[in-house]
Amino acid sequence: MLTLKVDHDIELRLLQIQDSSQLFQLVDNNREHLKKWLPWVDNIYSPLQYHSIIPSWLKQFADHNGFHAGIHYKNKLAGVISLHSIDWHNKQTSIGYYLGQGFEGKGLMTKSVHAVLNYIFFHLHLHRAEIRCGEFNMKSRAIPERLGFKREGLIRDGEYLYDHYHDLIIYGILYNEWLQRKYTY
C-alpha cells in the first residue's frame, strides 16, 4: 500500500473503500467550489458510488498504472492527488489534484505534489511529469509554477465543464530539472 509521509501534519494514503463516506462528504461539502474546475462533481451523489470507483483505483495501483491517494491533513481528508496513468514506454505521467476549500492556503497541495514528484522520479524512475490546469484556475496553476514546471502550451477547448469548454494550460517537468530544483516552501 502506498503511504507517503509529507510532513508531520500531511500524509498521502491510497484511498480505500472505508474512505467512501469521508470522500463523499469532502466532495459534497465543496460541490460548488470543485465544480468550477472538475467536470465529474455533479455525477457524484452518494458515498456508495465510491464502492465501485475505489476498487478500480486500487486495481490501477496494483497494475502499476497510477494511483488515487487521499491528502490527509492532521488525520482529516483534505483532498485527493492522483497519477492519472503511467506511460511506461515514454516514462511519463500526469498529476491531478483537488482540495476542499477550507484546506486551501496552507501549502498542503504544494507539499503533496512535491512528495509525489519525489515518488515519480526516485521510486518509479520516470522521466517526465505533467500537470494540466484550467487557464483561469490561478490557484491550481500556482502549484506547478511554484515547483519549477515549465509552461509547455495551451489546449484550446481542452475540457468540457457542464455547459462550456475551457482551455487548459500544460505544465511539464523533467527528471533532470527536478534534480536541479532548489526548492523551499
Z-matrix of the N, CA and C atoms (Angstrom, degrees):
N
C 1 1.452
C 2 1.521 1 109.80
N 3 1.295 2 115.69 1 139.91
C 4 1.458 3 121.37 2 179.96
C 5 1.522 4 110.17 3 -84.62
N 6 1.306 5 116.55 4 122.43
C 7 1.464 6 123.60 5 169.64
C 8 1.519 7 106.69 6 -137.68
N 9 1.317 8 115.94 7 124.85
C 10 1.464 9 121.11 8 177.89
C 11 1.525 10 108.20 9 -118.70
N 12 1.307 11 115.88 10 118.32
C 13 1.463 12 121.49 11 175.38
C 14 1.522 13 106.85 12 -82.78
N 15 1.327 14 117.37 13 113.43
C 16 1.460 15 122.14 14 -176.45
C 17 1.524 16 110.14 15 -85.09
N 18 1.314 17 116.75 16 -49.91
C 19 1.460 18 123.39 17 173.04
C 20 1.524 19 107.29 18 -157.42
N 21 1.328 20 118.48 19 -167.76
C 22 1.464 21 119.59 20 -175.63
C 23 1.529 22 113.49 21 -67.26
N 24 1.342 23 118.66 22 -18.02
C 25 1.469 24 122.11 23 179.99
C 26 1.522 25 114.31 24 -107.74
N 27 1.335 26 118.30 25 -18.46
C 28 1.471 27 121.69 26 -170.98
C 29 1.526 28 110.58 27 -119.40
N 30 1.333 29 114.86 28 131.39
C 31 1.464 30 121.34 29 176.09
C 32 1.525 31 108.40 30 -138.36
N 33 1.322 32 115.79 31 138.60
C 34 1.462 33 122.08 32 175.95
C 35 1.516 34 107.50 33 -104.29
N 36 1.353 35 116.82 34 126.04
C 37 1.461 36 121.52 35 -179.63
C 38 1.519 37 109.52 36 -134.08
N 39 1.329 38 115.52 37 138.18
C 40 1.460 39 119.58 38 174.60
C 41 1.517 40 109.42 39 -51.94
N 42 1.325 41 115.95 40 137.03
C 43 1.463 42 119.81 41 178.26
C 44 1.523 43 109.77 42 -72.85
N 45 1.332 44 115.88 43 137.01
C 46 1.459 45 124.20 44 -178.56
C 47 1.534 46 109.11 45 -120.65
N 48 1.329 47 116.54 46 164.15
C 49 1.469 48 121.51 47 178.65
C 50 1.534 49 110.45 48 -51.74
N 51 1.327 50 117.78 49 -41.43
C 52 1.459 51 120.68 50 -177.73
C 53 1.535 52 112.74 51 -64.94
N 54 1.330 53 117.54 52 -10.53
C 55 1.466 54 121.61 53 176.78
C 56 1.526 55 112.16 54 -88.34
N 57 1.332 56 118.13 55 -3.02
C 58 1.471 57 122.21 56 -173.33
C 59 1.519 58 113.45 57 -54.06
N 60 1.319 59 117.42 58 -49.70
C 61 1.473 60 120.16 59 -177.37
C 62 1.514 61 111.52 60 -65.41
N 63 1.322 62 116.41 61 -44.47
C 64 1.466 63 120.40 62 -179.45
C 65 1.528 64 110.79 63 -65.63
N 66 1.332 65 116.96 64 -39.24
C 67 1.462 66 121.25 65 178.14
C 68 1.518 67 110.55 66 -65.62
N 69 1.336 68 116.58 67 -43.58
C 70 1.468 69 119.52 68 177.44
C 71 1.523 70 110.53 69 -61.27
N 72 1.333 71 118.01 70 -43.81
C 73 1.464 72 120.84 71 -179.65
C 74 1.527 73 110.99 72 -61.49
N 75 1.319 74 116.66 73 -39.98
C 76 1.463 75 120.49 74 177.60
C 77 1.530 76 110.26 75 -58.79
N 78 1.327 77 116.26 76 -48.31
C 79 1.468 78 120.60 77 179.97
C 80 1.520 79 110.51 78 -66.74
N 81 1.326 80 116.53 79 -47.67
C 82 1.465 81 120.62 80 -175.95
C 83 1.528 82 111.89 81 -63.46
N 84 1.326 83 117.06 82 -41.36
C 85 1.470 84 120.77 83 -179.69
C 86 1.523 85 112.52 84 -71.48
N 87 1.326 86 117.77 85 -17.29
C 88 1.469 87 122.63 86 -177.84
C 89 1.520 88 112.11 87 -119.77
N 90 1.313 89 116.34 88 21.35
C 91 1.467 90 122.19 89 -172.93
C 92 1.533 91 112.59 90 -51.57
N 93 1.309 92 117.75 91 -54.31
C 94 1.474 93 120.29 92 -177.12
C 95 1.524 94 111.20 93 -65.51
N 96 1.300 95 116.48 94 -37.98
C 97 1.470 96 121.44 95 178.80
C 98 1.526 97 110.77 96 -64.35
N 99 1.334 98 117.39 97 -47.01
C 100 1.465 99 121.73 98 -175.29
C 101 1.522 100 113.08 99 -73.56
N 102 1.327 101 117.13 100 -35.74
C 103 1.468 102 117.87 101 -174.06
C 104 1.526 103 113.60 102 -72.70
N 105 1.333 104 117.08 103 -6.66
C 106 1.469 105 119.20 104 173.28
C 107 1.527 106 110.27 105 -62.64
N 108 1.361 107 116.71 106 -28.19
C 109 1.465 108 120.38 107 -173.13
C 110 1.521 109 114.07 108 -131.40
N 111 1.332 110 118.86 109 -9.81
C 112 1.467 111 121.05 110 -176.97
C 113 1.525 112 110.00 111 -116.85
N 114 1.336 113 117.72 112 121.99
C 115 1.464 114 120.94 113 -172.86
C 116 1.526 115 115.32 114 -77.82
N 117 1.313 116 119.84 115 -6.85
C 118 1.457 117 122.26 116 -173.56
C 119 1.525 118 114.34 117 -101.61
N 120 1.328 119 118.18 118 -6.16
C 121 1.466 120 122.00 119 -170.76
C 122 1.522 121 112.53 120 -58.03
N 123 1.326 122 118.07 121 -43.99
C 124 1.472 123 120.36 122 -178.62
C 125 1.526 124 112.76 123 -67.56
N 126 1.329 125 117.46 124 -14.78
C 127 1.467 126 120.37 125 178.79
C 128 1.525 127 112.76 126 -85.29
N 129 1.319 128 117.59 127 -5.84
C 130 1.467 129 122.06 128 179.16
C 131 1.525 130 107.57 129 -102.76
N 132 1.323 131 116.46 130 111.51
C 133 1.468 132 120.65 131 -176.36
C 134 1.525 133 112.99 132 -132.40
N 135 1.352 134 117.10 133 5.44
C 136 1.463 135 120.23 134 179.08
C 137 1.526 136 109.61 135 -157.75
N 138 1.340 137 116.89 136 143.99
C 139 1.466 138 118.38 137 175.67
C 140 1.530 139 112.05 138 -64.11
N 141 1.327 140 117.30 139 -23.69
C 142 1.469 141 121.04 140 179.47
C 143 1.523 142 112.55 141 -64.76
N 144 1.323 143 117.48 142 -24.06
C 145 1.467 144 119.80 143 177.60
C 146 1.523 145 111.30 144 -61.04
N 147 1.317 146 116.26 145 -33.17
C 148 1.459 147 119.47 146 -179.80
C 149 1.526 148 112.17 147 -70.02
N 150 1.339 149 117.59 148 -15.23
C 151 1.466 150 120.43 149 177.64
C 152 1.530 151 111.32 150 -68.31
N 153 1.317 152 117.41 151 -22.74
C 154 1.469 153 119.64 152 174.07
C 155 1.529 154 111.91 153 -100.01
N 156 1.324 155 117.34 154 -27.35
C 157 1.466 156 120.82 155 -178.54
C 158 1.532 157 111.26 156 -76.08
N 159 1.325 158 117.44 157 -46.37
C 160 1.463 159 120.87 158 -174.80
C 161 1.531 160 112.38 159 -61.42
N 162 1.339 161 120.65 160 -41.74
C 163 1.475 162 118.06 161 176.03
C 164 1.537 163 112.94 162 -58.92
N 165 1.320 164 117.60 163 -34.41
C 166 1.472 165 118.90 164 177.54
C 167 1.530 166 110.05 165 -68.63
N 168 1.334 167 117.73 166 -34.55
C 169 1.467 168 120.73 167 175.86
C 170 1.524 169 110.76 168 -67.35
N 171 1.326 170 117.02 169 -39.70
C 172 1.471 171 120.48 170 178.66
C 173 1.530 172 111.00 171 -67.23
N 174 1.330 173 116.27 172 -36.92
C 175 1.467 174 120.32 173 175.50
C 176 1.532 175 109.91 174 -65.05
N 177 1.316 176 116.48 175 -40.78
C 178 1.463 177 120.79 176 176.67
C 179 1.529 178 110.01 177 -55.66
N 180 1.325 179 117.49 178 -45.48
C 181 1.462 180 121.49 179 178.85
C 182 1.526 181 110.62 180 -65.62
N 183 1.333 182 117.42 181 -44.98
C 184 1.467 183 121.51 182 -179.93
C 185 1.528 184 111.38 183 -62.20
N 186 1.336 185 116.44 184 -32.01
C 187 1.465 186 121.92 185 178.87
C 188 1.530 187 112.72 186 -83.89
N 189 1.332 188 117.41 187 6.04
C 190 1.472 189 122.89 188 -179.68
C 191 1.524 190 111.34 189 57.98
N 192 1.346 191 115.10 190 44.08
C 193 1.453 192 120.35 191 -177.02
C 194 1.534 193 111.97 192 -127.96
N 195 1.330 194 117.26 193 29.64
C 196 1.460 195 120.88 194 178.37
C 197 1.511 196 111.70 195 117.67
N 198 1.330 197 115.97 196 -172.20
C 199 1.466 198 120.76 197 179.26
C 200 1.519 199 110.55 198 -163.90
N 201 1.323 200 115.01 199 165.27
C 202 1.466 201 123.91 200 170.20
C 203 1.524 202 106.37 201 -128.01
N 204 1.321 203 116.70 202 116.78
C 205 1.462 204 121.27 203 -177.39
C 206 1.517 205 110.18 204 -120.80
N 207 1.318 206 114.85 205 142.03
C 208 1.449 207 120.34 206 172.62
C 209 1.514 208 109.58 207 -77.53
N 210 1.320 209 116.00 208 139.58
C 211 1.464 210 121.82 209 172.30
C 212 1.521 211 105.63 210 -93.99
N 213 1.315 212 116.01 211 109.84
C 214 1.466 213 121.29 212 -177.76
C 215 1.523 214 108.63 213 -102.64
N 216 1.327 215 114.85 214 121.08
C 217 1.456 216 122.09 215 179.05
C 218 1.518 217 108.13 216 -113.58
N 219 1.323 218 116.01 217 115.86
C 220 1.462 219 121.83 218 -175.93
C 221 1.531 220 110.27 219 51.87
N 222 1.336 221 114.94 220 44.61
C 223 1.467 222 125.22 221 178.31
C 224 1.527 223 114.60 222 65.46
N 225 1.323 224 117.63 223 19.08
C 226 1.463 225 121.50 224 175.72
C 227 1.527 226 108.50 225 -118.80
N 228 1.339 227 116.98 226 136.48
C 229 1.459 228 120.81 227 179.17
C 230 1.522 229 109.81 228 -67.54
N 231 1.333 230 116.05 229 115.98
C 232 1.458 231 122.31 230 -176.14
C 233 1.523 232 112.63 231 -104.99
N 234 1.342 233 116.74 232 -24.02
C 235 1.453 234 120.52 233 -176.16
C 236 1.512 235 110.63 234 -179.21
N 237 1.321 236 114.78 235 -169.29
C 238 1.465 237 122.29 236 -178.54
C 239 1.518 238 108.31 237 -136.44
N 240 1.336 239 115.44 238 143.07
C 241 1.467 240 121.89 239 173.50
C 242 1.526 241 107.17 240 -131.01
N 243 1.323 242 116.87 241 139.99
C 244 1.465 243 121.44 242 -173.29
C 245 1.516 244 111.99 243 -138.35
N 246 1.331 245 113.99 244 151.66
C 247 1.467 246 121.10 245 160.09
C 248 1.517 247 103.62 246 -103.84
N 249 1.325 248 117.02 247 114.71
C 250 1.464 249 120.54 248 -173.30
C 251 1.521 250 112.44 249 -61.07
N 252 1.289 251 117.09 250 -44.38
C 253 1.465 252 123.87 251 174.39
C 254 1.525 253 106.43 252 -168.72
N 255 1.312 254 115.17 253 167.91
C 256 1.469 255 119.55 254 -179.97
C 257 1.521 256 108.83 255 -121.85
N 258 1.301 257 115.52 256 126.31
C 259 1.459 258 122.56 257 174.01
C 260 1.533 259 105.92 258 -93.88
N 261 1.344 260 115.46 259 94.83
C 262 1.469 261 120.24 260 -174.92
C 263 1.520 262 112.38 261 -69.37
N 264 1.329 263 117.61 262 -31.57
C 265 1.459 264 120.16 263 179.48
C 266 1.533 265 110.67 264 -62.06
N 267 1.333 266 115.74 265 -45.49
C 268 1.461 267 120.74 266 -179.19
C 269 1.533 268 112.91 267 -96.44
N 270 1.334 269 116.55 268 1.12
C 271 1.475 270 123.06 269 177.37
C 272 1.523 271 112.18 270 53.17
N 273 1.353 272 114.84 271 55.00
C 274 1.463 273 119.32 272 179.89
C 275 1.523 274 111.24 273 -144.22
N 276 1.324 275 114.71 274 160.82
C 277 1.459 276 121.35 275 179.91
C 278 1.521 277 109.44 276 -151.33
N 279 1.330 278 114.86 277 172.00
C 280 1.458 279 122.52 278 179.33
C 281 1.528 280 108.71 279 -125.76
N 282 1.323 281 116.55 280 135.24
C 283 1.462 282 122.85 281 -178.72
C 284 1.531 283 109.15 282 -103.25
N 285 1.326 284 115.77 283 136.04
C 286 1.459 285 121.59 284 172.43
C 287 1.516 286 109.23 285 -126.66
N 288 1.325 287 117.03 286 157.83
C 289 1.461 288 119.89 287 -177.51
C 290 1.517 289 111.68 288 -164.18
N 291 1.335 290 115.09 289 158.05
C 292 1.464 291 121.95 290 168.43
C 293 1.522 292 109.40 291 -157.21
N 294 1.329 293 114.45 292 154.24
C 295 1.464 294 122.45 293 178.54
C 296 1.524 295 109.73 294 -128.29
N 297 1.316 296 115.71 295 149.29
C 298 1.450 297 119.90 296 167.70
C 299 1.517 298 108.86 297 -64.71
N 300 1.313 299 117.14 298 146.87
C 301 1.460 300 121.80 299 -173.60
C 302 1.531 301 112.45 300 -58.46
N 303 1.297 302 118.33 301 -37.43
C 304 1.454 303 121.55 302 -178.66
C 305 1.520 304 114.42 303 -69.41
N 306 1.324 305 117.17 304 -9.38
C 307 1.465 306 121.41 305 -178.77
C 308 1.530 307 112.54 306 -103.51
N 309 1.318 308 116.96 307 -1.81
C 310 1.464 309 120.63 308 -179.86
C 311 1.522 310 110.79 309 -72.53
N 312 1.322 311 116.29 310 155.26
C 313 1.456 312 121.92 311 175.09
C 314 1.517 313 114.80 312 81.97
N 315 1.330 314 117.85 313 9.89
C 316 1.457 315 122.13 314 -179.61
C 317 1.539 316 112.05 315 -108.71
N 318 1.319 317 117.24 316 -0.18
C 319 1.460 318 120.97 317 -178.36
C 320 1.516 319 113.86 318 81.99
N 321 1.333 320 117.72 319 6.51
C 322 1.466 321 121.36 320 -176.92
C 323 1.520 322 112.17 321 -59.00
N 324 1.335 323 116.54 322 -46.64
C 325 1.460 324 118.43 323 -174.25
C 326 1.520 325 111.28 324 -73.09
N 327 1.314 326 117.96 325 -40.07
C 328 1.466 327 119.50 326 177.83
C 329 1.528 328 109.84 327 -59.13
N 330 1.328 329 116.74 328 -46.82
C 331 1.463 330 120.61 329 179.59
C 332 1.526 331 111.59 330 -65.41
N 333 1.331 332 116.93 331 -37.76
C 334 1.475 333 120.68 332 -179.61
C 335 1.524 334 111.14 333 -67.70
N 336 1.331 335 117.23 334 -44.58
C 337 1.464 336 120.55 335 178.18
C 338 1.533 337 109.45 336 -64.71
N 339 1.315 338 117.37 337 -39.05
C 340 1.471 339 121.39 338 176.31
C 341 1.530 340 110.21 339 -56.60
N 342 1.337 341 117.11 340 -47.52
C 343 1.469 342 121.42 341 179.62
C 344 1.524 343 111.16 342 -63.83
N 345 1.321 344 116.89 343 -40.17
C 346 1.471 345 120.52 344 179.41
C 347 1.520 346 110.27 345 -67.19
N 348 1.316 347 118.28 346 -37.78
C 349 1.467 348 120.50 347 176.91
C 350 1.529 349 111.01 348 -63.21
N 351 1.323 350 117.21 349 -40.66
C 352 1.467 351 119.12 350 174.84
C 353 1.527 352 110.55 351 -60.86
N 354 1.316 353 117.46 352 -41.04
C 355 1.469 354 122.13 353 177.72
C 356 1.531 355 110.56 354 -63.31
N 357 1.325 356 116.83 355 -45.18
C 358 1.472 357 122.44 356 -179.53
C 359 1.532 358 110.90 357 -60.60
N 360 1.318 359 116.23 358 -48.28
C 361 1.460 360 120.01 359 -172.65
C 362 1.526 361 113.91 360 -84.79
N 363 1.322 362 118.32 361 -34.86
C 364 1.462 363 120.14 362 -173.73
C 365 1.522 364 114.17 363 -102.09
N 366 1.314 365 118.04 364 -21.84
C 367 1.468 366 120.57 365 177.54
C 368 1.532 367 111.04 366 -101.79
N 369 1.326 368 115.71 367 -48.94
C 370 1.469 369 119.56 368 -179.69
C 371 1.529 370 112.50 369 -83.65
N 372 1.320 371 117.05 370 -18.56
C 373 1.471 372 123.44 371 179.81
C 374 1.533 373 111.82 372 59.94
N 375 1.323 374 115.46 373 42.38
C 376 1.461 375 120.12 374 175.54
C 377 1.527 376 109.28 375 -83.06
N 378 1.320 377 115.08 376 166.39
C 379 1.463 378 121.55 377 -175.90
C 380 1.527 379 112.45 378 -102.55
N 381 1.347 380 117.14 379 -28.70
C 382 1.464 381 120.48 380 -171.70
C 383 1.514 382 110.91 381 -145.70
N 384 1.332 383 116.03 382 142.61
C 385 1.466 384 121.87 383 173.39
C 386 1.524 385 108.25 384 -128.58
N 387 1.307 386 114.75 385 146.28
C 388 1.459 387 121.72 386 -177.11
C 389 1.524 388 109.66 387 -129.17
N 390 1.325 389 115.81 388 147.43
C 391 1.466 390 122.83 389 170.98
C 392 1.521 391 106.73 390 -132.44
N 393 1.331 392 115.83 391 132.99
C 394 1.461 393 121.24 392 175.22
C 395 1.525 394 108.29 393 -112.79
N 396 1.330 395 115.57 394 131.34
C 397 1.463 396 121.40 395 -177.81
C 398 1.522 397 109.66 396 -130.50
N 399 1.337 398 115.68 397 147.94
C 400 1.454 399 119.75 398 171.56
C 401 1.525 400 109.76 399 -57.55
N 402 1.319 401 115.84 400 138.41
C 403 1.465 402 120.24 401 -175.47
C 404 1.532 403 112.44 402 -53.73
N 405 1.306 404 117.69 403 -36.00
C 406 1.465 405 120.57 404 -176.71
C 407 1.528 406 112.63 405 -104.25
N 408 1.308 407 117.29 406 11.49
C 409 1.463 408 121.63 407 176.29
C 410 1.528 409 107.88 408 -89.21
N 411 1.311 410 115.29 409 79.88
C 412 1.460 411 120.98 410 -171.97
C 413 1.528 412 112.51 411 -65.60
N 414 1.328 413 118.40 412 -34.10
C 415 1.469 414 120.17 413 178.99
C 416 1.525 415 110.23 414 -65.89
N 417 1.309 416 117.10 415 -41.68
C 418 1.461 417 120.53 416 178.75
C 419 1.525 418 110.86 417 -68.60
N 420 1.310 419 116.88 418 -41.49
C 421 1.467 420 121.18 419 -179.39
C 422 1.526 421 111.61 420 -65.47
N 423 1.329 422 117.70 421 -28.87
C 424 1.462 423 120.72 422 -178.79
C 425 1.530 424 111.88 423 -63.24
N 426 1.327 425 116.98 424 -27.73
C 427 1.476 426 120.12 425 -177.48
C 428 1.532 427 110.97 426 -64.37
N 429 1.344 428 119.31 427 -59.84
C 430 1.473 429 117.78 428 179.94
C 431 1.526 430 112.74 429 -63.79
N 432 1.328 431 117.04 430 -32.84
C 433 1.461 432 119.22 431 179.12
C 434 1.520 433 110.54 432 -65.43
N 435 1.323 434 117.06 433 -40.21
C 436 1.472 435 122.20 434 179.43
C 437 1.525 436 111.17 435 -67.42
N 438 1.332 437 116.41 436 -31.77
C 439 1.466 438 120.99 437 -174.88
C 440 1.532 439 113.97 438 -92.76
N 441 1.317 440 117.54 439 7.42
C 442 1.454 441 120.32 440 173.34
C 443 1.523 442 115.89 441 88.43
N 444 1.333 443 117.93 442 13.44
C 445 1.463 444 120.49 443 174.03
C 446 1.525 445 108.71 444 -66.74
N 447 1.313 446 115.60 445 155.26
C 448 1.460 447 122.06 446 174.35
C 449 1.537 448 108.24 447 -100.68
N 450 1.317 449 115.29 448 137.47
C 451 1.467 450 119.63 449 173.37
C 452 1.527 451 106.97 450 -74.03
N 453 1.338 452 115.79 451 120.26
C 454 1.458 453 120.00 452 -174.20
C 455 1.523 454 113.79 453 -104.29
N 456 1.312 455 117.18 454 -18.26
C 457 1.455 456 117.51 455 -179.83
C 458 1.510 457 113.26 456 165.88
N 459 1.331 458 113.08 457 -176.13
C 460 1.456 459 122.41 458 -178.86
C 461 1.525 460 108.07 459 -127.82
N 462 1.318 461 116.64 460 132.87
C 463 1.463 462 121.00 461 172.81
C 464 1.522 463 106.82 462 -103.12
N 465 1.318 464 115.16 463 108.82
C 466 1.459 465 119.55 464 -179.27
C 467 1.520 466 110.08 465 -67.76
N 468 1.339 467 116.20 466 134.24
C 469 1.467 468 122.12 467 -178.40
C 470 1.530 469 110.96 468 47.59
N 471 1.321 470 116.19 469 44.88
C 472 1.462 471 121.91 470 -173.88
C 473 1.509 472 115.74 471 -75.03
N 474 1.322 473 117.72 472 -14.45
C 475 1.465 474 119.74 473 -178.56
C 476 1.529 475 109.24 474 -150.58
N 477 1.318 476 115.29 475 142.24
C 478 1.464 477 121.21 476 177.83
C 479 1.521 478 108.94 477 -98.54
N 480 1.326 479 116.67 478 122.19
C 481 1.463 480 123.07 479 179.08
C 482 1.525 481 109.38 480 -113.62
N 483 1.317 482 116.65 481 91.50
C 484 1.464 483 124.88 482 171.52
C 485 1.522 484 114.20 483 63.59
N 486 1.335 485 118.73 484 -60.48
C 487 1.464 486 119.93 485 -176.94
C 488 1.526 487 113.02 486 -137.27
N 489 1.330 488 116.52 487 10.35
C 490 1.461 489 119.78 488 -179.17
C 491 1.531 490 110.36 489 -159.92
N 492 1.318 491 114.45 490 157.59
C 493 1.461 492 120.94 491 171.51
C 494 1.520 493 108.88 492 -90.34
N 495 1.316 494 115.54 493 154.51
C 496 1.462 495 119.29 494 172.01
C 497 1.524 496 108.57 495 -140.88
N 498 1.317 497 114.96 496 157.35
C 499 1.458 498 121.76 497 -178.30
C 500 1.523 499 110.51 498 -81.96
N 501 1.321 500 115.35 499 149.60
C 502 1.465 501 121.96 500 177.79
C 503 1.521 502 109.97 501 -117.37
N 504 1.324 503 115.64 502 138.81
C 505 1.465 504 121.79 503 173.15
C 506 1.526 505 106.74 504 -95.67
N 507 1.332 506 116.97 505 133.52
C 508 1.463 507 121.91 506 176.87
C 509 1.527 508 108.42 507 -101.82
N 510 1.333 509 114.85 508 127.83
C 511 1.455 510 122.37 509 174.05
C 512 1.519 511 107.85 510 -116.70
N 513 1.331 512 117.18 511 142.88
C 514 1.455 513 121.28 512 177.13
C 515 1.521 514 111.57 513 -138.41
N 516 1.324 515 113.86 514 152.31
C 517 1.460 516 120.07 515 174.35
C 518 1.522 517 107.93 516 -140.64
N 519 1.332 518 115.99 517 140.75
C 520 1.454 519 122.64 518 -179.54
C 521 1.526 520 110.10 519 -103.44
N 522 1.307 521 115.11 520 157.33
C 523 1.469 522 121.63 521 179.84
C 524 1.525 523 112.07 522 -50.35
N 525 1.348 524 117.05 523 -50.60
C 526 1.469 525 119.35 524 -177.09
C 527 1.524 526 112.04 525 -66.34
N 528 1.339 527 118.55 526 -29.07
C 529 1.463 528 121.44 527 175.52
C 530 1.530 529 110.48 528 -69.50
N 531 1.339 530 115.82 529 -38.10
C 532 1.469 531 119.65 530 178.96
C 533 1.528 532 110.45 531 -66.88
N 534 1.321 533 116.62 532 -38.05
C 535 1.468 534 120.26 533 178.13
C 536 1.529 535 111.76 534 -62.13
N 537 1.324 536 116.69 535 -36.04
C 538 1.460 537 121.88 536 -176.51
C 539 1.530 538 112.41 537 -84.29
N 540 1.312 539 117.65 538 -11.91
C 541 1.455 540 122.42 539 -174.91
C 542 1.523 541 110.96 540 -66.37
N 543 1.295 542 116.29 541 127.44
C 544 1.470 543 122.67 542 173.43
C 545 1.519 544 105.84 543 -97.00
N 546 1.321 545 116.26 544 96.38
C 547 1.460 546 119.99 545 -171.00
C 548 1.522 547 112.22 546 -103.58
N 549 1.318 548 115.74 547 130.21
C 550 1.460 549 122.03 548 170.07
C 551 1.521 550 107.55 549 -134.25
N 552 1.300 551 115.88 550 147.64
C 553 1.483 552 120.36 551 -179.85
C 554 1.502 553 109.98 552 -78.79
